[in-house]
């Protein structure tokens, strides 16, 4: 195998042959597999091996086969749903999660249904399932945070803050919850409250996106040069490329304009920033 690998990767003649190491062997579709793995338990073991190694498409083939043989087994639907989720097939994942929920209602499944709905932009539907999960396990801070995220997606910032504050109070070591709190205050125009949380984020360590949000806050507070410095740090220290920065900045433009930033100033700010970086 090692010699074969060297040939297909290093030989000067490698381009004259199809590289067998580029694709999948699809072992589960071979005659040998069908000869060796004859019972459902053996097929399930091999499917779980694929699953554990992140070969989700291959695992799906086997889980689908097993579901046809055992349509009442909720765990098979859960695993198939998770495979679909991992390859971003959220509609198919939802179908499988819902079948699993009918057979065996679990908090985990409800939250996964919420996750997929949120990915599909169905924020109200996602909220409904996270609310159901929260009723079954009221003290779960992850679920409470996700409810807050759903309200944030729906632009109900007061409701989002109510749930974020629950997480902050009950899990003070959860520094990630500071970020949506700071954002909610910023969007609402409550700059001093936003700055209070932004300062806490700064002490814990900021990402590229955090620097951009800090720049937005400084810009809204009339501190243009400070804002540009934060934007510059998002690119240099936060490892944001210029195109990534521009995409995020464009997405946030509506929020900045709503906070009384002149729309004509926005391209001037980015031009100045990029010129300063090149200089």
N, C-alpha and C positions, 0 to 999 in steps of 0.2 A: 504493500500500500504506500509506503514511504517513497519507494522508487517511482511508482505511478504518479504520486502527487508532484514529485520533482519534475517528472517529464511534462505533465500538463501545465505546470506553472513556470518552469525555467528553461525547458528545451527550446532551441532556436526554431524547431519545427512544430511548436505547440499550436500555432495558429492554423495549421493544416488539419487539426483534429478537433472534434467537439470535446469540450472540457467536461468530463463526467463529474467533476467536483463542484460544478456551478449549480446544478439542480438538486432535486431530491431523489433519493433512491426509491421512494414509495414502496418500502418493503412490505407494507400491509396489503399491497395489491398483487403480490407475487403468488405463484403456485405454491412455493415453499411455505409461505405464511399460512395459507389455507390448509396445508398438510399438517403443520405443527400445531397451530392454534385453532383447535376444532370446537372447543366449548366456550360459552359466554364468559366464564371467569377468566380464562386465559386471554381472550380478546380484550376484556376490561382492564386487565393488568397491563397489557401492551398499550392500550389507549391512555392509561394513566401515566405511562412512561413518556409517551409523546407529550402529554399535557404538562408534565413536570419539567420537560426540556424546552418548553415554549414552542413546540411544533403544533400550533393550534389548528391549522388547516388539516393536517394529517389526523390529528386527534378527532376532529369533527367527523371525518369519514367513518371512524370506528364507533363514535358515540351515536351517530345516526343509525348505524346498523344495529347497535345494542338497543336503542329506543324502539326500533321496529319489533324486536324480539321481546322487550319488556316495557310496554308503554305505560305501566303504572309506577315506575321507579323514578321518584322525584329527583334523586341525585343525578341521574343521567341528563335530565333536562337542565339542571343547574350547571353542570359541567359544559354541556353543549352551548348554553347561553353565554357562559364566561368566555368560551372560545370565540364566539361571534363578537362579543364585546371587545376582545383583544385585537381583532382584525377590523374593528370599527364598523361592523355590520350591526348597527344598533337596532334597527327594526326587527331583524331576525333574532337578535338577542332578547328583545322584549317579548317576542312570541314564546320563546323557550322559558324565560323567567316566569311568565304568566301561567304557563302550563305547570311549572314546578310549584308555583304558589297555590294553585288549585289542589294539588296533591298533598302538599306539606307547607303550610304557611309559616314562614320564618322571617325574622327581622332582617337577616342578611339578604334574603330575596327581595323584600320590600325596598330596601335601600338600593339594591342594584337596579330595580325597576325605576326608582327615582333618578339614579345616575344616568341611565340611558335616555330617559325622557328629557333630562336637563341637557344632555349632549345634542339632542334633536331640537332643542329650543322650546320644548313644551314645559315651560317653567311652572305653570299652574298645576299641570298633571304631576310633575315631579314633586311639588310641594305636598300634594295630597298623599303620596306614598311615604314621604319622609315624616309627615304628621302621624300616619298610622304606625310607623316604626317607633316614633317617639312615645306613643301611647303604650306600646308593648314594653318599652325600656326607657322610662322617663329620665333616668340619670345619665344617659349616654351623651357625652359632650360632642362627639363627632356628629351624631344625628342632629343635635341642636344647632351646631355650626352649619350643617347643610341646609337646614330650614332657613337660617339667616341668609345663606347664599342664594336660595330660591327667591326670597323677598328682595334681595339686592338685584337679581336678574330682572325682577318685575318692577324695579325702580320704586319700591315701597321702602324707603330708607329708614323711616322711624321703626317699622316692624322689624327690619333687618337688625337694627341696632339693639332692639330689645333682646333678641336671641344672642347676638354677639356679646352683650354685657353678661348674660348668663354664663357663657363660656369663660369670659375673662374673670368673673368672680369665683367660679368653681374650679377653674384650672388656670391659676395665675402663671404657671410655667409655659403655657401655650402662647408663645410669642407670635405665631402666625396669625392669631385672631386680631392682633393690633392693626394689621394692614387693611382689612376691610372696614374696620371702625374708622381709621383715618380717612379712607376713601369716602365713606358715607358722609362724614362731616364736611369734607372738601366739596363734594357735589352739592350739599345743602348750603354752601356758603358760610359755614361756621369755621372760619379759618383758625382761630385760636385753639379751639378744641381739636381740630385736625393736626395742628402743629404739636400739640401736647403728645399725641400718639405717634406722630412722625418722629419726634425726638427719641421716643422709647425704641422705635424701630432702628434708628441710627445707632443707638448704644448696643443693640443686639447684632448688628451687621446687616448691611443693605445689599440687595440684589440690583441688577440693572433696572428692573421695573420699578423698584422702590425709589431709585434716584430720579426716574422720570416723574413719578408721582410727587416727590419732594420738589422737583422743578416746577410742576404745575401749581403747587401750593404757593411757592415763592412768587410765581408770575401773577397769580390771583391777588397776592398781598402787595403787589406793586414793586417787587424787588426783582427787576428784570435781569440784571447781571448775575444775581445769585441764582436765578432760575437757569440761566445759560450754563453756569458752572455745574449745577446738578445734572443738567442734560449731558454736558461734556463728560462728567464722571460716569454716567450710565453707559457711555460708549467705551471709555477707556478702562475704568475699573470694573464695571458691570458686564463687560464683554458683549455689549449689544452692537451689532453691525449697524452701519448707517441706514441700510434699507429696513432693518427691523425697527430701528428707532423711528424712522419716518412713518412706518405703518402704524405703530402705536400712537404716535403724535397725531396722525390723521384721524385715527379712531376716537381720540379724546378731544378732538377739536370742538365738537358740539358742546361738550361739557364746559370747555374753556370759554366759548362764546356766551353760553348761558350764564357764566360768572363774570360777564361784562368785559371780556378781553376782546379787543377790536379784531375782527377776522382778517383785516388787511395786515395786521402785525404778525400773524402766525408764519407766513412764508418768509418774512424778514428775519424772524428769530431763527428759523432753521437754516437760512442762508448764512447768517452771521456765524452760527454754530459750526457749520461744515467748513466755512472759510477759515475759522479760527483753528479747527483741527488740522487742516492742511498746512496752515502756516506754522 
